[in-house]
Amino acid sequence: MDKKELRKEIKKKLDALTFLEHAQNSYLTASTLFSTPEWKNAHTIGITVSNSPELDTWSIIKRAWDEGKRAAVPKCLPENKEMVFKHLTAFTDLERVFFGLYEPKECTTAIQKGGIDLMIVPGLAYQKNGFRIGFGGGYFDRYLSDFEGSTVSLAFKEQIVESLPVESFDIPVQKIIVEREVIDCRD
């Protein structure tokens, strides 16, 4: 199955989740994240702002603020397919951009790559070895190519697949959290 077909299949599975399943599994996965050493030791967390049917990250950002951590949210630069992470201090500093994504407004402050301790890497499908298929832009693979912090993805069990097409530029994450399970992809 190619990437396009896999994306379509996973989106269909995610769309089939009930509101309750989505909320419960988002909560369980976030709770598991909060107990990891990566979360506990991080001062700055790189994280996207979720859209349906993605796993909820709004509550994770709120928890980061409650714990005195910085939330760094990406702003895509389509002209060169790169991202810059911006310090988000309030949800009112977000705006909706292309594809309905939430991104920080221009007035927010940039955070250097070396200043991010933990990156929550989004995706649609994941293998247990850490490889993932994202939403098709390649933004995160480019960003992670020289990222030195911890990388974790949060997923619903419906997003875990046996195999997926992997290319030379794909960067695996170190861990995947699915509800109460932490998959160490480096094993």
N, CA and C atoms as a LAMMPS dump frame, in Angstrom:
ITEM: TIMESTEP
0
ITEM: NUMBER OF ATOMS
561
ITEM: BOX BOUNDS ff ff ff
-5.0000000000000000e+02 5.0000000000000000e+02
-5.0000000000000000e+02 5.0000000000000000e+02
-5.0000000000000000e+02 5.0000000000000000e+02
ITEM: ATOMS id mol type element x y z
1 1 1 N 0.846 -1.179 0
2 1 2 C 0 0 0
3 1 3 C 0.891 1.243 0
4 2 1 N 0.598 2.191 -0.884
5 2 2 C 1.416 3.397 -0.924
6 2 3 C 0.955 4.391 0.153
7 3 1 N 1.739 5.458 0.315
8 3 2 C 1.474 6.424 1.39
9 3 3 C 0.095 7.068 1.268
10 4 1 N -0.285 7.404 0.046
11 4 2 C -1.577 8.061 -0.17
12 4 3 C -2.73 7.157 0.273
13 5 1 N -2.672 5.882 -0.105
14 5 2 C -3.724 4.93 0.275
15 5 3 C -3.742 4.712 1.787
16 6 1 N -2.545 4.616 2.379
17 6 2 C -2.448 4.405 3.825
18 6 3 C -3.026 5.597 4.59
19 7 1 N -2.709 6.802 4.145
20 7 2 C -3.27 7.996 4.789
21 7 3 C -4.802 7.955 4.754
22 8 1 N -5.337 7.608 3.602
23 8 2 C -6.796 7.545 3.432
24 8 3 C -7.411 6.499 4.361
25 9 1 N -6.775 5.329 4.45
26 9 2 C -7.278 4.246 5.304
27 9 3 C -7.26 4.641 6.781
28 10 1 N -6.152 5.236 7.23
29 10 2 C -6.035 5.629 8.644
30 10 3 C -7.022 6.752 8.972
31 11 1 N -7.169 7.729 8.09
32 11 2 C -8.143 8.804 8.329
33 11 3 C -9.548 8.229 8.481
34 12 1 N -9.873 7.235 7.669
35 12 2 C -11.19 6.594 7.748
36 12 3 C -11.372 5.92 9.112
37 13 1 N -10.329 5.227 9.596
38 13 2 C -10.396 4.577 10.913
39 13 3 C -10.556 5.61 12.03
40 14 1 N -9.833 6.71 11.929
41 14 2 C -9.923 7.751 12.958
42 14 3 C -11.297 8.421 12.944
43 15 1 N -11.817 8.644 11.755
44 15 2 C -13.149 9.247 11.645
45 15 3 C -14.23 8.349 12.24
46 16 1 N -13.976 7.042 12.283
47 16 2 C -14.954 6.083 12.812
48 16 3 C -14.97 6.029 14.343
49 17 1 N -13.966 6.624 14.997
50 17 2 C -13.955 6.646 16.464
51 17 3 C -15.125 7.485 16.973
52 18 1 N -15.784 6.99 18.01
53 18 2 C -16.849 7.788 18.617
54 18 3 C -16.219 8.931 19.414
55 19 1 N -17.028 9.91 19.754
56 19 2 C -16.549 11.025 20.571
57 19 3 C -15.952 10.506 21.873
58 20 1 N -16.646 9.549 22.502
59 20 2 C -16.188 8.998 23.777
60 20 3 C -14.864 8.248 23.618
61 21 1 N -14.736 7.418 22.58
62 21 2 C -13.478 6.692 22.339
63 21 3 C -12.331 7.677 22.127
64 22 1 N -12.581 8.701 21.34
65 22 2 C -11.56 9.711 21.059
66 22 3 C -11.123 10.403 22.349
67 23 1 N -12.09 10.828 23.142
68 23 2 C -11.786 11.542 24.389
69 23 3 C -11.062 10.645 25.384
70 24 1 N -11.548 9.422 25.58
71 24 2 C -10.926 8.504 26.544
72 24 3 C -9.502 8.14 26.132
73 25 1 N -9.312 7.807 24.857
74 25 2 C -7.983 7.392 24.41
75 25 3 C -7.005 8.56 24.372
76 26 1 N -7.49 9.754 24.065
77 26 2 C -6.64 10.947 24.147
78 26 3 C -6.195 11.167 25.589
79 27 1 N -7.136 11.031 26.524
80 27 2 C -6.839 11.224 27.946
81 27 3 C -5.828 10.189 28.444
82 28 1 N -6.054 8.911 28.118
83 28 2 C -5.135 7.847 28.559
84 28 3 C -3.732 8.071 28.007
85 29 1 N -3.649 8.421 26.742
86 29 2 C -2.346 8.628 26.105
87 29 3 C -1.631 9.824 26.726
88 30 1 N -2.347 10.914 26.951
89 30 2 C -1.74 12.091 27.579
90 30 3 C -1.278 11.769 28.996
91 31 1 N -2.084 11.044 29.753
92 31 2 C -1.705 10.666 31.125
93 31 3 C -0.431 9.832 31.136
94 32 1 N -0.303 8.936 30.17
95 32 2 C 0.911 8.12 30.066
96 32 3 C 2.105 9.003 29.723
97 33 1 N 1.926 9.938 28.791
98 33 2 C 2.994 10.882 28.441
99 33 3 C 3.485 11.614 29.682
100 34 1 N 2.565 12.094 30.522
101 34 2 C 2.938 12.896 31.69
102 34 3 C 3.772 12.115 32.705
103 35 1 N 3.742 10.795 32.632
104 35 2 C 4.516 9.978 33.578
105 35 3 C 5.894 9.598 33.038
106 36 1 N 6.209 9.978 31.804
107 36 2 C 7.502 9.599 31.218
108 36 3 C 8.614 10.533 31.683
109 37 1 N 9.861 10.019 31.716
110 37 2 C 10.983 10.898 32.059
111 37 3 C 11.168 12.016 31.035
112 38 1 N 10.837 11.743 29.781
113 38 2 C 10.975 12.778 28.744
114 38 3 C 10.114 13.99 29.081
115 39 1 N 8.871 13.749 29.499
116 39 2 C 7.982 14.852 29.88
117 39 3 C 8.475 15.513 31.162
118 40 1 N 8.772 14.703 32.161
119 40 2 C 9.157 15.247 33.464
120 40 3 C 10.413 16.108 33.383
121 41 1 N 11.354 15.74 32.511
122 41 2 C 12.624 16.46 32.415
123 41 3 C 12.6 17.619 31.424
124 42 1 N 11.55 17.735 30.644
125 42 2 C 11.494 18.77 29.603
126 42 3 C 11.081 20.121 30.181
127 43 1 N 11.749 21.15 29.705
128 43 2 C 11.368 22.523 30.044
129 43 3 C 10.562 23.143 28.9
130 44 1 N 10.909 22.733 27.673
131 44 2 C 10.22 23.249 26.49
132 44 3 C 9.767 22.077 25.636
133 45 1 N 8.485 22.093 25.265
134 45 2 C 7.885 21 24.509
135 45 3 C 7.447 21.51 23.149
136 46 1 N 7.956 20.884 22.104
137 46 2 C 7.498 21.17 20.747
138 46 3 C 6.255 20.342 20.482
139 47 1 N 5.183 20.985 20.052
140 47 2 C 3.905 20.278 19.9
141 47 3 C 3.02 21.009 18.894
142 48 1 N 2.291 20.243 18.1
143 48 2 C 1.317 20.839 17.196
144 48 3 C -0.011 21 17.933
145 49 1 N -0.859 21.857 17.415
146 49 2 C -2.198 22.048 17.967
147 49 3 C -3.139 21.179 17.136
148 50 1 N -3.774 20.226 17.79
149 50 2 C -4.545 19.203 17.079
150 50 3 C -5.828 19.734 16.447
151 51 1 N -6.194 19.05 15.377
152 51 2 C -7.473 19.194 14.687
153 51 3 C -8.126 17.831 14.691
154 52 1 N -9.428 17.777 14.663
155 52 2 C -10.118 16.496 14.563
156 52 3 C -9.731 15.833 13.23
157 53 1 N -9.471 14.546 13.181
158 53 2 C -9.658 13.527 14.207
159 53 3 C -8.369 13.173 14.962
160 54 1 N -7.388 14.095 14.979
161 54 2 C -6.125 13.812 15.659
162 54 3 C -6.331 13.671 17.165
163 55 1 N -5.396 12.994 17.806
164 55 2 C -5.379 12.883 19.257
165 55 3 C -5.288 14.298 19.837
166 56 1 N -6.067 14.576 20.859
167 56 2 C -6.152 15.92 21.433
168 56 3 C -4.824 16.368 22.034
169 57 1 N -4.312 17.51 21.566
170 57 2 C -3.101 18.08 22.168
171 57 3 C -3.386 19.374 22.935
172 58 1 N -4.592 19.91 22.82
173 58 2 C -4.93 21.139 23.541
174 58 3 C -4.726 20.956 25.044
175 59 1 N -5.178 19.819 25.568
176 59 2 C -5.054 19.56 27.009
177 59 3 C -3.592 19.351 27.41
178 60 1 N -2.786 18.841 26.494
179 60 2 C -1.359 18.638 26.771
180 60 3 C -0.653 19.992 26.86
181 61 1 N -0.999 20.888 25.956
182 61 2 C -0.428 22.239 25.996
183 61 3 C -0.827 22.933 27.302
184 62 1 N -2.085 22.81 27.667
185 62 2 C -2.568 23.405 28.928
186 62 3 C -1.81 22.834 30.121
187 63 1 N -1.588 21.527 30.128
188 63 2 C -0.844 20.881 31.219
189 63 3 C 0.597 21.399 31.259
190 64 1 N 1.208 21.568 30.101
191 64 2 C 2.57 22.115 30.056
192 64 3 C 2.604 23.482 30.736
193 65 1 N 1.661 24.342 30.392
194 65 2 C 1.599 25.667 31.027
195 65 3 C 1.395 25.541 32.527
196 66 1 N 0.492 24.655 32.94
197 66 2 C 0.21 24.476 34.369
198 66 3 C 1.448 24.032 35.139
199 67 1 N 2.343 23.295 34.461
200 67 2 C 3.571 22.811 35.1
201 67 3 C 4.748 23.77 34.908
202 68 1 N 4.507 24.93 34.324
203 68 2 C 5.57 25.907 34.127
204 68 3 C 6.489 25.595 32.956
205 69 1 N 6.048 24.743 32.056
206 69 2 C 6.838 24.412 30.869
207 69 3 C 6.46 25.365 29.732
208 70 1 N 7.369 25.495 28.77
209 70 2 C 7.068 26.297 27.586
210 70 3 C 6.507 25.393 26.497
211 71 1 N 5.48 25.863 25.816
212 71 2 C 4.931 25.156 24.658
213 71 3 C 5.436 25.864 23.405
214 72 1 N 6.084 25.09 22.539
215 72 2 C 6.598 25.613 21.274
216 72 3 C 5.783 24.99 20.147
217 73 1 N 5.101 25.833 19.386
218 73 2 C 4.183 25.369 18.344
219 73 3 C 4.742 25.771 16.98
220 74 1 N 4.695 24.848 15.998
221 74 2 C 5.292 25.157 14.702
222 74 3 C 4.46 26.103 13.843
223 75 1 N 5.184 26.932 13.117
224 75 2 C 4.606 27.755 12.059
225 75 3 C 5.28 27.305 10.769
226 76 1 N 4.474 26.843 9.821
227 76 2 C 5.018 26.339 8.555
228 76 3 C 5.36 27.497 7.628
229 77 1 N 6.471 27.328 6.936
230 77 2 C 6.9 28.293 5.929
231 77 3 C 6.837 27.579 4.578
232 78 1 N 5.671 27.613 3.906
233 78 2 C 5.468 26.813 2.693
234 78 3 C 6.434 27.137 1.557
235 79 1 N 6.93 28.368 1.514
236 79 2 C 7.822 28.743 0.413
237 79 3 C 9.104 27.912 0.388
238 80 1 N 9.576 27.448 1.558
239 80 2 C 10.773 26.595 1.585
240 80 3 C 10.531 25.287 2.333
241 81 1 N 9.254 24.995 2.642
242 81 2 C 8.854 23.754 3.327
243 81 3 C 9.624 23.538 4.633
244 82 1 N 9.79 24.605 5.39
245 82 2 C 10.441 24.537 6.691
246 82 3 C 9.46 24.99 7.766
247 83 1 N 9.87 24.814 9.013
248 83 2 C 9.054 25.25 10.148
249 83 3 C 9.913 26.064 11.098
250 84 1 N 9.265 26.986 11.767
251 84 2 C 9.876 27.673 12.889
252 84 3 C 8.924 27.462 14.064
253 85 1 N 9.488 27.152 15.227
254 85 2 C 8.66 26.944 16.412
255 85 3 C 8.565 28.247 17.183
256 86 1 N 7.335 28.548 17.645
257 86 2 C 7.068 29.797 18.344
258 86 3 C 6.547 29.504 19.743
259 87 1 N 6.93 30.354 20.679
260 87 2 C 6.508 30.218 22.078
261 87 3 C 5.035 30.611 22.187
262 88 1 N 4.205 29.644 22.541
263 88 2 C 2.771 29.889 22.686
264 88 3 C 2.452 30.052 24.169
265 89 1 N 1.894 31.195 24.529
266 89 2 C 1.557 31.451 25.933
267 89 3 C 0.052 31.5 26.169
268 90 1 N -0.727 31.55 25.093
269 90 2 C -2.193 31.574 25.207
270 90 3 C -2.792 31.073 23.898
271 91 1 N -3.924 30.399 23.994
272 91 2 C -4.587 29.908 22.789
273 91 3 C -5.066 31.053 21.898
274 92 1 N -5.217 32.242 22.471
275 92 2 C -5.618 33.403 21.666
276 92 3 C -4.503 33.859 20.731
277 93 1 N -3.288 33.339 20.914
278 93 2 C -2.168 33.662 20.026
279 93 3 C -2.114 32.74 18.813
280 94 1 N -3.176 31.943 18.61
281 94 2 C -3.252 31.049 17.455
282 94 3 C -4.127 31.659 16.368
283 95 1 N -3.844 31.254 15.13
284 95 2 C -4.706 31.604 14.005
285 95 3 C -4.851 30.377 13.115
286 96 1 N -5.951 30.322 12.374
287 96 2 C -6.164 29.211 11.433
288 96 3 C -5.559 29.606 10.099
289 97 1 N -4.803 28.653 9.537
290 97 2 C -4.118 28.912 8.268
291 97 3 C -4.526 27.834 7.265
292 98 1 N -3.68 27.599 6.263
293 98 2 C -4.012 26.627 5.222
294 98 3 C -4.335 25.255 5.806
295 99 1 N -5.228 24.546 5.165
296 99 2 C -5.718 23.224 5.585
297 99 3 C -6.376 23.251 6.968
298 100 1 N -6.743 24.437 7.461
299 100 2 C -7.401 24.535 8.759
300 100 3 C -6.48 24.341 9.949
301 101 1 N -5.163 24.36 9.713
302 101 2 C -4.198 24.177 10.797
303 101 3 C -4.212 25.379 11.74
304 102 1 N -3.917 25.109 13.004
305 102 2 C -3.716 26.177 13.98
306 102 3 C -2.223 26.436 14.079
307 103 1 N -1.851 27.705 13.899
308 103 2 C -0.446 28.096 14.012
309 103 3 C -0.345 29.357 14.857
310 104 1 N 0.846 29.587 15.436
311 104 2 C 1.033 30.814 16.207
312 104 3 C 1.025 32.041 15.286
313 105 1 N 0.513 33.133 15.817
314 105 2 C 0.516 34.393 15.07
315 105 3 C 1.95 34.901 14.937
316 106 1 N 2.155 35.794 13.987
317 106 2 C 3.49 36.358 13.726
318 106 3 C 4.092 37.026 14.959
319 107 1 N 3.257 37.591 15.815
320 107 2 C 3.756 38.354 16.965
321 107 3 C 4.413 37.482 18.039
322 108 1 N 4.29 36.158 17.925
323 108 2 C 4.886 35.273 18.932
324 108 3 C 6.389 35.142 18.71
325 109 1 N 7.103 34.768 19.764
326 109 2 C 8.562 34.708 19.749
327 109 3 C 9.07 33.346 19.292
328 110 1 N 10.054 33.36 18.41
329 110 2 C 10.65 32.109 17.918
330 110 3 C 11.48 31.445 19.015
331 111 1 N 11.481 30.11 18.996
332 111 2 C 12.314 29.313 19.901
333 111 3 C 13.282 28.521 19.038
334 112 1 N 14.557 28.622 19.355
335 112 2 C 15.571 27.905 18.582
336 112 3 C 15.432 26.399 18.766
337 113 1 N 15.839 25.654 17.758
338 113 2 C 15.739 24.193 17.778
339 113 3 C 16.42 23.6 19.008
340 114 1 N 17.575 24.11 19.374
341 114 2 C 18.305 23.61 20.535
342 114 3 C 17.615 23.901 21.858
343 115 1 N 16.608 24.775 21.84
344 115 2 C 15.879 25.116 23.055
345 115 3 C 14.682 24.222 23.322
346 116 1 N 14.421 23.272 22.433
347 116 2 C 13.289 22.351 22.604
348 116 3 C 13.819 21.028 23.138
349 117 1 N 13.318 20.611 24.296
350 117 2 C 13.789 19.373 24.937
351 117 3 C 13.035 18.143 24.453
352 118 1 N 11.738 18.296 24.246
353 118 2 C 10.874 17.177 23.869
354 118 3 C 10.021 17.598 22.688
355 119 1 N 10.067 16.801 21.624
356 119 2 C 9.244 17.067 20.449
357 119 3 C 8.157 16.006 20.365
358 120 1 N 6.902 16.44 20.405
359 120 2 C 5.76 15.554 20.185
360 120 3 C 5.522 15.574 18.676
361 121 1 N 5.872 14.479 18.016
362 121 2 C 5.866 14.429 16.55
363 121 3 C 4.522 13.887 16.053
364 122 1 N 3.806 14.669 15.25
365 122 2 C 2.509 14.205 14.753
366 122 3 C 2.671 13.208 13.607
367 123 1 N 1.592 12.526 13.309
368 123 2 C 1.6 11.606 12.179
369 123 3 C 0.247 10.953 12.015
370 124 1 N 0.134 10.198 10.942
371 124 2 C -1.107 9.459 10.682
372 124 3 C -0.954 7.976 10.942
373 125 1 N 0.206 7.415 10.559
374 125 2 C 0.434 5.977 10.74
375 125 3 C 1.839 5.774 11.286
376 126 1 N 1.977 4.739 12.133
377 126 2 C 3.254 4.474 12.793
378 126 3 C 3.577 2.988 12.771
379 127 1 N 4.869 2.695 12.596
380 127 2 C 5.387 1.346 12.821
381 127 3 C 6.016 1.352 14.2
382 128 1 N 6.101 0.181 14.816
383 128 2 C 6.66 0.11 16.169
384 128 3 C 8.161 0.406 16.213
385 129 1 N 8.817 0.491 15.057
386 129 2 C 10.23 0.86 15.029
387 129 3 C 10.418 2.377 14.949
388 130 1 N 9.324 3.128 15.042
389 130 2 C 9.413 4.58 15.095
390 130 3 C 9.199 5.307 13.79
391 131 1 N 9.185 4.58 12.678
392 131 2 C 8.927 5.264 11.415
393 131 3 C 7.451 5.623 11.336
394 132 1 N 7.167 6.704 10.656
395 132 2 C 5.812 7.234 10.607
396 132 3 C 5.516 7.816 9.235
397 133 1 N 4.25 7.937 8.977
398 133 2 C 3.799 8.686 7.807
399 133 3 C 3.041 9.882 8.35
400 134 1 N 3.477 11.047 7.922
401 134 2 C 2.822 12.263 8.361
402 134 3 C 1.706 12.656 7.41
403 135 1 N 1.504 13.944 7.298
404 135 2 C 0.389 14.451 6.504
405 135 3 C 0.804 14.828 5.088
406 136 1 N 2.057 14.564 4.734
407 136 2 C 2.454 14.697 3.343
408 136 3 C 3.369 15.839 2.976
409 137 1 N 3.694 16.718 3.887
410 137 2 C 4.555 17.844 3.531
411 137 3 C 6.037 17.61 3.772
412 138 1 N 6.388 16.639 4.621
413 138 2 C 7.788 16.377 4.932
414 138 3 C 8.407 17.386 5.885
415 139 1 N 7.597 18.267 6.452
416 139 2 C 8.115 19.317 7.327
417 139 3 C 8.858 18.746 8.535
418 140 1 N 8.267 17.768 9.195
419 140 2 C 8.891 17.239 10.411
420 140 3 C 10.147 16.439 10.109
421 141 1 N 10.179 15.666 9.034
422 141 2 C 11.4 14.926 8.704
423 141 3 C 12.557 15.892 8.471
424 142 1 N 12.297 16.994 7.783
425 142 2 C 13.357 17.985 7.571
426 142 3 C 13.783 18.602 8.902
427 143 1 N 12.821 18.945 9.742
428 143 2 C 13.141 19.583 11.023
429 143 3 C 13.915 18.639 11.937
430 144 1 N 13.522 17.372 11.946
431 144 2 C 14.141 16.406 12.864
432 144 3 C 15.51 15.913 12.405
433 145 1 N 15.902 16.22 11.182
434 145 2 C 17.163 15.679 10.651
435 145 3 C 18.367 16.029 11.521
436 146 1 N 18.326 17.163 12.219
437 146 2 C 19.43 17.521 13.123
438 146 3 C 18.915 17.928 14.513
439 147 1 N 17.73 17.448 14.86
440 147 2 C 17.154 17.729 16.18
441 147 3 C 17.792 16.801 17.205
442 148 1 N 18.218 17.339 18.357
443 148 2 C 18.942 16.536 19.343
444 148 3 C 18.133 16.195 20.59
445 149 1 N 16.92 16.699 20.708
446 149 2 C 16.095 16.407 21.873
447 149 3 C 15.393 15.063 21.753
448 150 1 N 14.508 14.787 22.692
449 150 2 C 13.719 13.547 22.685
450 150 3 C 12.557 13.69 21.709
451 151 1 N 12.207 12.573 21.056
452 151 2 C 11.077 12.574 20.129
453 151 3 C 10.078 11.493 20.529
454 152 1 N 8.826 11.904 20.661
455 152 2 C 7.744 10.999 21.056
456 152 3 C 6.549 11.283 20.156
457 153 1 N 5.881 10.231 19.725
458 153 2 C 4.613 10.389 19.012
459 153 3 C 3.495 9.832 19.873
460 154 1 N 2.332 10.423 19.746
461 154 2 C 1.14 10.001 20.476
462 154 3 C 0.157 9.456 19.452
463 155 1 N -0.374 8.251 19.699
464 155 2 C -1.209 7.625 18.675
465 155 3 C -2.374 6.853 19.265
466 156 1 N -3.405 6.725 18.46
467 156 2 C -4.482 5.782 18.739
468 156 3 C -4.022 4.425 18.226
469 157 1 N -4.52 3.337 18.803
470 157 2 C -4.112 1.998 18.357
471 157 3 C -4.447 1.779 16.884
472 158 1 N -5.454 2.476 16.387
473 158 2 C -5.837 2.375 14.979
474 158 3 C -4.758 2.911 14.035
475 159 1 N -3.805 3.653 14.57
476 159 2 C -2.75 4.241 13.748
477 159 3 C -1.491 3.378 13.665
478 160 1 N -1.427 2.306 14.44
479 160 2 C -0.25 1.433 14.436
480 160 3 C -0.425 0.394 13.332
481 161 1 N 0.577 0.311 12.454
482 161 2 C 0.524 -0.625 11.326
483 161 3 C 1.761 -1.522 11.342
484 162 1 N 1.643 -2.674 10.703
485 162 2 C 2.763 -3.622 10.623
486 162 3 C 3.907 -3.064 9.789
487 163 1 N 3.574 -2.482 8.654
488 163 2 C 4.628 -1.932 7.797
489 163 3 C 4.081 -0.731 7.035
490 164 1 N 5.005 0.126 6.66
491 164 2 C 4.662 1.28 5.842
492 164 3 C 5.856 1.618 4.967
493 165 1 N 5.628 2.325 3.875
494 165 2 C 6.74 2.682 2.999
495 165 3 C 7.691 3.649 3.71
496 166 1 N 8.966 3.301 3.752
497 166 2 C 9.979 4.138 4.402
498 166 3 C 10.951 4.621 3.332
499 167 1 N 11.274 5.906 3.388
500 167 2 C 12.215 6.484 2.434
501 167 3 C 13.475 6.933 3.172
502 168 1 N 14.529 7.181 2.419
503 168 2 C 15.841 7.477 3.006
504 168 3 C 15.824 8.71 3.906
505 169 1 N 14.952 9.653 3.647
506 169 2 C 14.905 10.888 4.434
507 169 3 C 13.98 10.797 5.649
508 170 1 N 13.269 9.681 5.821
509 170 2 C 12.35 9.53 6.954
510 170 3 C 13.127 9.392 8.263
511 171 1 N 12.691 10.106 9.285
512 171 2 C 13.349 10.106 10.596
513 171 3 C 12.419 9.421 11.596
514 172 1 N 12.87 8.315 12.225
515 172 2 C 12.001 7.646 13.204
516 172 3 C 11.961 8.406 14.53
517 173 1 N 10.852 8.251 15.247
518 173 2 C 10.757 8.802 16.6
519 173 3 C 11.342 7.786 17.578
520 174 1 N 11.703 8.265 18.765
521 174 2 C 12.299 7.384 19.774
522 174 3 C 11.252 6.563 20.511
523 175 1 N 10.076 7.151 20.734
524 175 2 C 9.012 6.447 21.456
525 175 3 C 7.655 6.783 20.842
526 176 1 N 6.743 5.815 20.968
527 176 2 C 5.346 6.026 20.585
528 176 3 C 4.499 5.658 21.803
529 177 1 N 3.572 6.523 22.152
530 177 2 C 2.673 6.246 23.273
531 177 3 C 1.278 5.991 22.713
532 178 1 N 0.735 4.831 23.076
533 178 2 C -0.61 4.436 22.662
534 178 3 C -1.378 4.076 23.932
535 179 1 N -2.267 4.945 24.344
536 179 2 C -3.037 4.764 25.573
537 179 3 C -2.084 4.546 26.754
538 180 1 N -2.077 3.345 27.357
539 180 2 C -1.209 3.12 28.53
540 180 3 C 0.146 2.525 28.158
541 181 1 N 0.393 2.288 26.889
542 181 2 C 1.621 1.614 26.442
543 181 3 C 2.643 2.62 25.918
544 182 1 N 3.891 2.441 26.353
545 182 2 C 5.004 3.221 25.816
546 182 3 C 5.855 2.264 24.994
547 183 1 N 5.93 2.515 23.704
548 183 2 C 6.728 1.68 22.807
549 183 3 C 8.076 2.358 22.626
550 184 1 N 9.148 1.707 23.079
551 184 2 C 10.493 2.242 22.878
552 184 3 C 10.965 1.753 21.519
553 185 1 N 11.044 2.65 20.578
554 185 2 C 11.355 2.304 19.189
555 185 3 C 12.837 2.026 18.977
556 186 1 N 13.649 2.282 19.975
557 186 2 C 15.096 2.07 19.838
558 186 3 C 15.497 0.659 20.214
559 187 1 N 14.554 -0.131 20.754
560 187 2 C 14.869 -1.517 21.159
561 187 3 C 15.015 -2.426 19.956
